[in-house]
Amino acid sequence: MIFGKTKLELKVGIFVFIGIIILAAFVLSIGKFRTWSSGYKVNFIFNFVNGVKVGAPIRFAGVDVGEIKKIKVRFVPEEQKSEVRLECWLRNQVHIPNDSTIWVNTLGLLGEKYLEIMPGKDYMNCMAVNDSLVGVDPIPMHEVFRQAKGIFDNLSTIVDKVGKGEGNLGKLLYDDKLYNNMEAFTEDIKNNPWKLFFKTKEKK
């Protein structure tokens, strides 16, 4: 009886163990776990990263090639400013020229933040392990709204001036003299189209 119970427990244990292995393999594949993949670490430095998070993907020429492993904020005494250092993992076969452009991009308008790398042309000088490269800071949303407000205000000013008959466009729309001259010119050309091809003689 004891032997039968032990045998049953052994079967259950093996079944649970196999289930755990399958579950672990599934979770690791979903999370793109790269324990067995070969790669190297590099650093990208920004002043502002606009909410990018650890685990965000890295794209090189539009292809996923790695991910952000750590995000550190540190103060630089020499420059008297703070900077954000992104410690990243990249596949071994990816070679990033030092003249590449790196910036934080967004999937859609409000989608996931990720790191975009536009490859440079100097493949004779590429990033090595633990090398650092400075990225292009994204524009904060409040700055976008500020610039949009400035454009809207300028447009409103132009519309107001036109409405008051100021400027060339305002005069064209509201100045009767200019309108009458234009109408007379159009009527004259309609009645005497030859004037378009007639060149007056220059006075000596």
PyMOL commands that set and color helices and strands:
alter all, ss='L'
color gray80, all
select helices_A, chain A and resi 2-30+141-163+167-174+176-191+193-196
alter helices_A, ss='H'
color red, helices_A
select strands_A, chain A and resi 39-46+57-60+63-76+81-91+101-106+113-118+132-134
alter strands_A, ss='S'
color yellow, strands_A
deselect
rebuild
show_as cartoon
